Amino acid sequence: MNEDGVMLADGFNTHEEDEVGRICNEDADITSRKAVTYNQLIDGTRVSMRNEDQTLIEEETNATVLLGRNLGAVNLESFHAQGIKEASFVLLQETQHSSLERVDISGYWGNGGFNHEFVESGRYGEVVNILNVYGPQGVNEKRLLWDIISLLVETSNGLWVVAGDFNVVRSKEDRRNSNFDASSAKDFNDFVEEADLHEYSLKGNRFTFCMGTKMGRIDRIFVCWSLFNKWQAAEYRALPRFRSGHCPLILKTESRNFGPKPFRFFNSWLDRTDFDKVVELANGEYMGLGPPDLFLMMKFKFLRQRINKWKDEKFKMEHEEQLGLQTELASLEETLMDRDLVESEQWVWEEIKKRLYEIDEFKFNDLKQKARNN
């Protein structure tokens, strides 16, 4: 035994004794409280140790077993036999405890050197905050309400749905036969942008409120950006009104009405000589008003309509052209059976085949792109 109180096994040479002593001296706090017995050394590297930590682990294991029994577990006698003495953590499930208010976890582990996490029993989902709004008539009162809602949305956790009668419109197109207050509309649009609220495309009635001949879209359902992205295919619809002047609004996050077919752009359109002109004319002719997001959405809709119209007309013309060229080609082939084609006929023959190949290539590329995207 050396001066550090470490007992060495038989067969150690002086160099190995110095090495063991150096290792022990690297942590004086550990060696001062542990009596280490070296039972065997294989190839100078493998050491089996028994010290006070083993006792602490056994105590902690016993406390864990006690915790399991208090939480309703049974048949824990095999806990030790399965090597749990060397465990660094323990997982317990289905304890049927709704809370740990009456359970002192620290008393079960044996000391304070541990952490724990606990989830109450029950069903869990994402928090959705729903705010039912009735907008005041006064301009100052409206501004105050917008500030309160913005602060509430910003400082609260979870998803947000802000809906109701806001008594204000976002653009001039949202009113008919009634006065449009540009200042209030600007305040309202600033509030929607600041609170990061978004609105799905409304289906059904264009106006949600009607009194006599006065109409307006003052009822809305806004959602936060996270909810908007989570349910992008949600259905937002204004239902028919009966005795009330307001249309009921409905928002379905699981839409069974998939709406119109999605707009699909084919690369072959770029090879048509008149496609660029169609886009340029549509871009220059569009005249829209309203908030930037609605303006952009309506502009895309206008452009899509123009492209679809061009596409239908173009495909119809190409189909009729293809039929005519095929008829003309068949006529030249009949002529070729009787005699050779003259130079002008030969030129027509080549141009027809070239054009038919071009039309077929457009169709083939469209089919290939469609198959790749499906």
Buried (B, 14 or more C-beta within 10 A) or exposed (E): EEEEEBEBEEEBEEEBEEEBBEEBEEEEEEBEEBEBBBEEBEEEEEBEEEBEEEEEBEEBBBBBBBBBEBBEBEEBEEBEEEEBEEBEEBEBEEBEBEEEEEBEEEEBBBEEEBEEEEEEEEEEEEEEBEBEBEBBEEEEEBBEBBEEBBEBBEEEEEBBBBBBBBBBBBBEBBBBEBEBBEEBBEBBBBBBBBBBBBBBEBBBBEBBBBEEEBBBBBBBBBBBEEBBEEBEEBBBBBEEBEEEEBBBBEBBEEBEEEEEEEEEEBEBBEEBEEBEEBBEEBEEEBEBEBBEBBBEBBBEBBBBEBBEEBBEEBEEEBEEEBEEBEEEBEEBEEBEEEEEBEEEBEEBBEEBEEBBEEBEEBBEBBEEBEEEEE
